[in-house]
């Protein structure tokens, strides 16, 4: 008969962004009810999150400062949420375009975030090797531009939260067809509930080679989550 090993706590290797207020569900992030993430469900209509980032909040301003700091010191691991207060984390629903400057970062950790979207500028993070948005339950899709991170080989994602995931098969949103030529679209002020994003500053980067007159479809424009 052998003695039982003493129980020992396990450390969260992605940083402590757990809820600091037991019993106050949703204290540091909003609850998502887009679809049932725990069991199969009859196919119901779903849509993109319509929230827009409030850039006046302390959380957003703090995040901007953290990005600047990471750029300045050239760090290879960036885990901004561990440096935000619970209230500040809840105020952040996307990342700033300035993440494009994080070219030295190899590991981006967004564990337990309140994010509803990732901006296309993530594609400029040329040295990104590992991406960890695990337990970000309101993050249902990723921008097509993430495929431009050629060194990205590892990710930890809550797959049950994704549109069309193989475990629960929730449906995809109905993507919007382009109403006309791309030049007629207001790329800086789009309805995120229809397009999946509030704007796209570099439409040119999505244009397939040899198709100068191409007009974006909903799939190409909203992030090609399919």
N, C-alpha and C positions, 0 to 999 in steps of 0.2 A: 504494500500500500504506500503510495507516494503522497507527500503533502501537496495540497493545492497551492498553486502559485498565488502570490499576493496580487490582488487586482491593481491595475495601474491605469491612470488616465491616458488617453491618446490625445496628442496635440494636433490641432487642425493645421496641416502643413501649408494651407493657403492663407492663413491669417485669421484673426478673430473678428468676424463681422456678424456674429450671432446676435440674436435679439437680446438686448441687455435688460429687458423688462418682462420676465416670465409672466404669462397670463395676459399680456397686452399684445395679442396677435396683431401683426401689422404695424407695430410701433415704428419700425425702421424701414419698412417698405410696404407698398400697397398690395392688396390681395387681388389676384387675377382670376377672373371667371370667364375667360374667353372660351374655354372648353374644359371638360373634365380631364384632369391630368392623372387620375388614379385608376380609371377603369374605362373599358370600351363604352361607347355611347352612340346612339343613333346619330347619323350625320346631320348636323345642324349648320346653319349659316354662321360663318365666322368672319371677322374683319380685323384690320390692323388697329392697333392702339391709336387713338386720336389725340393723345396729349401732346402739347408743345412744351419744350423746355423753357422754364422761366429763368432767364439769364440774370435776373436781379437778386436771386437768392444767395445767402451766404454759402450754401453748399456748392453752387456753380462757381462762384468767385474763388472759393478755396481750391476747387479742382483745377481751375486755370492756373493758379499759383503752383500747384503740385506738378502740373505738366511742365511749366517753365523750369522748375527746380530739376526735374528729371532730365530735361534737355541740357541744362547747364552742366550737370555733373556726369552726364553720359552713362547713367546707370543701365545695367542690362536687364534688371527685373523691375517692373513697375506695378505696384499694388496700391493704388490710390485710396481705395475704400477703407483700408485699415487706419488711415490718417484723418478720415472724416468722422464727425460725431454721428450718432444714429439719426438725428434730425437732418443733418446735412446729406447723409446717404439717401434718405428718402426724397430729397429735393432734386437729385440727379437722375434723369430719365434717358439721357443719351450722353455721348462723349463729345468734347469740343473738337472742331476741325483741326486744332493745333496738335492733335495726336500725330499728324503727318510728320511732325518734327522729331518724333521719338524713334529716330532711325537706328539708335544703338540698342534699343530694347529687344531682348530675346524672349522674355516671358512676360506676358500681360495677364495679370490676375484681377478678375472682376467677380470673385466669389460672393454670392449672396446679394447681388446688386438689385436695384429697383429699376434697372434699364428696360426700356421697351424697344430700343433700336440702337444699332451701331452705325456711325457715319461712314460713308464711303472712303473717307480719308485714311481708314485703317490700311488700305492697300499700299500706302506709302511707307509703312513700317517694314522696310526692306530686310531687316535682320530678325524679324519675329519668327521664333521657332516653336513656341508653346503658347497656347491660348486657353485660359481657364475662366470661363464665365459660369462655372458650375453653380447650381441652385439659384440661378437668375430666372425665376419661373415666369416672368413676364416677357422674356426675350424669346420670341417664337421663330425668328428667322435671322439670317446674317446677310450682309450686303455682298453682292457678286464680287466687288473689288477685293474681298479678302483672298480671292484666288491669286491675286498679284503678289501675295506674300510667299515668294517661291521657297523660302526656307521653313515654312510652317509645316511641321510634321507631327505635332502632338497637340491634342485638345481634350479638355474635359468638360462635357456639356450635359445638361439635364435634357436628354433626348425626348422625354415624355412631354416637355413643354413646347416642342417644335411642331409647327404645322406639318401635317403629313407624315409624322413619325411612324416608324414601322411597328411600334408596339401597340399604339392605340388607334392609328389611322384617322386622326382628326382631319377635317377637310382643309383645303387651302382657301384663302380669301378670293373673292371675285376681283381680279385685277382690271384696271381701267384701260380701255383702248385709248390711244392718243387721239385727242379731239381734232388734230390738224397738224401742220408742219411743226417741227420742234421749235422753230423760231417764234412761234405764237404762244408757247408755254411760258408761264411765269416761273422760272426755275428756282427763284429765291423765295417763293411764297406758295407752297403747295399744301393741299389738305392731306395730312398724314393718314387720315382714316381711309382715304381713297387710294393714295399712292404709296403709302408705307414710309414716306419721308416728308420733311417740310421743305426740302429743296435739294437740288443737285447742281453743284457749281461746275462740274466738268463733264458735261454730256458727251463731249468729243471722245472721252476715254471709253465709252461704251459702244462706239460705232464700229461695226464689223469692217475689216479691211475690204477695200474695193467697192464700198456701198455709200458713195458720197451723198446720195439723196435719201438715205435711210431715215425713217421716222420711227421713234421708239415705240415698242408695244408696252403694255402694262408689265409684262414679265421682265423685260429688259430694264425698264425704268424704275420699278419698285424694288428691285434687288434680285430678281430672278431667283426667288426662294424655291421655285420648283426644281 
